[in-house]
Amino acid sequence: MSKSVNVEVSLAEVGGNQTRLIKKFIKKVKKERIIEDYLERSRYVKPSAKRRRKKILRKETARKLEKKRREKQKIKY
């Protein structure tokens, strides 16, 4: 099983604004990937499909990191 994650947001954290409270909570839930993990586990995924998805994600992350690295090199201080 995966680790359990507790996401909390207090009213004091957002200055008493309830709309900001909800937005901040949703943002934290997305960051922790709670809903995505639940949806992934709710149905069976073949091992080959898992590997394929991982491979695609690795390529995307590598592409993003390479783009950031190239942009960083172009900027001269």
C-alpha positions as CSV (number, residue, x, y, z in Angstrom):
1,M,0.0,0.0,0.0
2,S,1.0,3.6,-0.4
3,K,1.7,6.1,2.3
4,S,-1.2,7.9,3.8
5,V,-1.3,11.6,3.2
6,N,-3.1,14.1,5.3
7,V,-3.8,17.4,3.6
8,E,-4.9,20.2,5.9
9,V,-5.5,23.9,5.4
10,S,-6.6,26.2,8.3
11,L,-8.6,29.4,8.1
12,A,-5.8,31.2,9.8
13,E,-3.4,30.1,7.0
14,V,-5.6,32.0,4.4
15,G,-6.6,34.9,6.6
16,G,-10.2,33.7,7.1
17,N,-11.2,33.7,3.4
18,Q,-13.2,30.6,2.7
19,T,-12.7,30.7,-1.1
20,R,-9.0,30.9,-0.8
21,L,-9.2,28.0,1.7
22,I,-10.9,25.8,-0.9
23,K,-8.5,26.8,-3.7
24,K,-5.5,26.1,-1.5
25,F,-6.9,22.7,-0.4
26,I,-7.5,21.7,-4.1
27,K,-4.0,22.9,-5.0
28,K,-2.5,20.8,-2.2
29,V,-4.6,17.7,-3.2
30,K,-3.4,18.1,-6.8
31,K,0.2,18.5,-5.7
32,E,0.1,15.3,-3.6
33,R,-1.6,13.4,-6.6
34,I,-4.3,12.0,-4.3
35,I,-7.0,11.8,-6.9
36,E,-4.8,10.6,-9.7
37,D,-3.5,7.8,-7.4
38,Y,-7.0,6.8,-6.5
39,L,-8.1,6.7,-10.2
40,E,-5.1,4.6,-11.1
41,R,-5.8,2.1,-8.5
42,S,-9.6,1.9,-9.1
43,R,-9.1,-0.2,-12.2
44,Y,-6.6,-2.8,-13.4
45,V,-3.9,-1.7,-15.8
46,K,-1.8,-4.2,-17.7
47,P,1.9,-4.2,-16.8
48,S,2.8,-3.4,-20.4
49,A,0.5,-0.3,-20.3
50,K,2.2,0.8,-17.1
51,R,5.6,0.5,-18.6
52,R,4.5,2.4,-21.7
53,R,3.1,5.2,-19.6
54,K,6.3,5.4,-17.5
55,K,8.4,5.6,-20.6
56,I,6.3,8.4,-22.1
57,L,6.5,10.3,-18.8
58,R,10.3,9.9,-18.6
59,K,10.6,11.2,-22.2
60,E,8.4,14.2,-21.4
61,T,10.3,15.1,-18.2
62,A,13.7,14.7,-19.9
63,R,12.4,17.0,-22.7
64,K,11.3,19.6,-20.2
65,L,14.5,19.5,-18.2
66,E,16.5,19.8,-21.5
67,K,14.5,22.8,-22.5
68,K,15.0,24.5,-19.1
69,R,18.7,23.8,-19.3
70,R,19.0,25.3,-22.7
71,E,17.1,28.4,-21.7
72,K,19.3,28.8,-18.6
73,Q,22.4,28.6,-20.7
74,K,21.2,31.4,-23.1
75,I,20.7,33.8,-20.2
76,K,23.9,35.6,-19.4
77,Y,24.4,37.6,-16.3
